[in-house]
Amino acid sequence: MKDKGASYDTEWARRPAARTVREVILTRVLGPAIDHYTETQISGAEVFGTVAPPVLLVSNHSSHLDTPIILKSLPGNWRRRTAVVAAADYFYKTRAVALLVSLAFGTIPIERARLSRDSAELIDRLIGEDWNLLMYPEGTRSRDGNMSRLRSGAAFLAVEHAIPVLPLYVEGTHEAMPPGRGWPKHHRVTLHVGSPLRPMAGEDHRAFTKRLQQSLDAMVMRARPPPEANVR
């Protein structure tokens, strides 16, 4: 087993024993603790019943709370077969942290800049085995809570494998635990689940990225409409 970085072997974390431990962590340890601080609600949970794995779960990202909140909110059969794409240079720098996030969240280490052949083969294999992938295409956590422009990696995978994307918008985690804060404060969080998007015939990853961006932007506007201008 490789020690760290993108070459860290996470196969063990997808075996039945590790998945059982992860289920306990997410539903009986982290889940209740997070609910105590965030009062998490789900909007659009019925959408999960309209699409079958493998699915790319694509979300905004503004807090370390995002991943456990999304995972614990998934239907059990989805949660047990969802891998989380994680930055190899951040979460896999040390063996201890790599082991922790792989076990607790089912992460896989992926390069931010350029995908290696080994990483591409791992993703292809997981999708081929009907695993869902949770991805944050902004590339990093938002420092101000606003969503930035999406990178095209998720759209490329959707087009390449002809699989649907389920857009997610996590509202409130930046207020509960922004980057730099080590423990959450009490704040309501809502996970908004959007309608599935599927690549259209002849659509390339750039066009699909644009459509995905528009979908997420619309979800943000519905959840947090801008204040009306004052009328004199």
N, C-alpha and C positions, 0 to 999 in steps of 0.2 A: 504493500500500500504506500502510495506517495504521501509525503509529509505535509505539503502545503502548496498554495497557489492553484492555478487552473488544472494542474495535473493530479490534485488530491482525488483519491478514489472514493466516491460516495456510494458505490454499489451496495455496501453493507447497510446503509441507511434506508434502502428501499426494500429490504427483506422483511418478512412477516413480523419477526420479533421487534425490530426497530420501529415498524409502523404501529405496532401495538403500544409501545412506550410513547411514541409521538402522540397517539390519540389520547392517552391519559394526560400527557403534559398539556395539550391544547384544550381539552374539554374539562379537566378536573383540577388543573393547577393554574395555568395562565388564564384560561377562559373566565373563571369566577373572579380572579384578581382584576382582570381588565374590565369586566362588567361593573365591578365596584367603583372604578374611577370614571368610566366612560358612558355608562348607560347605553350601550350599543344597540342601535336599531337597524333593521334591514328594510330597504325599499326596493321592491321588485323581485323578491325571492322566488316568485312563481316562474320567473324566466328560466331558472335552472331545469325545470321540467320540460322545456321546449327544445332543448338541444342535447345531443349525446356526445360524450367524450370521443376522441381527444379534442380539447378546446384550449385556445390561448386566452388566458385571463389577463387582460391588460388594464393596468390601473395607474392613476396618478400616484405620486410618492412624496410625502412631506414629513414622515415620522417613522421611527423604528416600530411604532405600534401598528403600522399598516399591515404587515405580513401576518402577525398572529390574529388580528381582527378579521382579516379576509379569510384565513384558513378556518378559524372556528365558526365562521358564518356559512361556510359551504355545507351542502348536504354531506352526510357521512361518507357515502360511497365516492363522492368527488374528492373529499378531503384526503382520503386514504390513498388516492392515486393522483395527487398533485405535487409536482416538483416546483420549487421556487428558484428562479434564475437569480443568482447572487454575484456581486462583483468579486472576482477572485482577488483583486489587489486590496480589498478592504476586509472581507470576512474570512479569507483563507491565508492571511499572513502568518498566523501561528497555528500550530496543531491543536491547541486547546480550544480556541474559538472555532476553528474549522469543525472539530468534532461536535461541539455544542450546537452550532446552527444546523449542521447536517442532521443531527438526531432530532432536535426540537421542531425544525421547520421543513425538513426534507429539501434543503437547498442543494443546488449544484453550482460549482464555481465556473464562471464564464468571464472571459476577458472583455473589458469595456471597449477597447480600441478596435482590435481586429480579431475575429473569431478564428481560433486555431482549428486544424483538421480534427484533432481529438474531440474538442468541444462540439464541433459541428456533427461529428458522428454520434456523440452521446445524445444530443438533442434529437437527431433523426431517429435513433433507436427508441428513445422514450416515446416519441410521437407514434412510432410504428407499433409500440406496445400499448397504445391507448392511454398514455399518461397525459394529464393536463399540465400546462406550464403557466405559472404565474410570473408575469413580466412587468417591469417598470421602465417603459421606453423613454422616459425623460433622462435616464442614465444616472441620476443621483437624487437625493432628497431636496425638495424645494426649501430654500432658506427663508422665504417670506410667505409660504403657504399658497402661492399662486402657481398654477401649472405652466410649465414651460413647453417649448416645442418638442414634439416626439421625434425620436430617432426611428429609423426605418426597419430595424431588426425584426420586430414582431410582425410587421406587415410582410416582410420578406418570407418569414416562415409560413405565414398563413397562405400566401400565394404559392410558395414552393410545395406545400403539402396539401393544398386545397382543403383547409380546415377552417372552421369558424373562429371568430374572435368575439369574446364577451367583454365589452367595455365596463369597467368599474370606476366609480368615483367615491373615494373615501373622504367624507366631510367631517372636520372637527379634530382630526388627530394632530394637526399642526398646533392647534390651540392647547391640546392636552399634553403633548410632549414634542416640542419642536427640536430640531437639531441643536445639540449642546446641552439639552436637559436630560438628566439621568433617571428621572422618575416622573411618572405622569401626575398631573393634577386633575381634579374633577372637571370634566367637560363632556357634554353629550356628543356622541359620534354616530353618524349614519353612513351605512354602506349602501350606495345606490347601484343597482344592477341594471345595465342598459340592455337594449335589444341586440341579439346576435348580429354580427356583420360577417358576410361571406364574400370572398373575392369573386368578382364578376368575370365572365369570359373575356379574355384579352386584357384584363386590368393588371398593370404591373405594380410592383411594391411601392413606388412613389405615389401613384394615384391612390392606392389603398391606404397608405399612410395619411394622405390628405383627408380621405373620407373618415378614417378613424379619429383624426384630430378634430374634425368637425363634430363627430358624435360626442366625444368627451367634452368639447367646449359647450355643446348644447346641454349636456348633463349638468355642468357647472352652473350655467345660466339659470336652469330650472331650480337647482338646489339653493343657489345664492344669487338671486337677481340683484342687479345694481340698484342702489337707492334712486328713487325718482328725483328728477331735478326740481328744485323749488320753483314754483310758478308765482310770479308777483301779481 
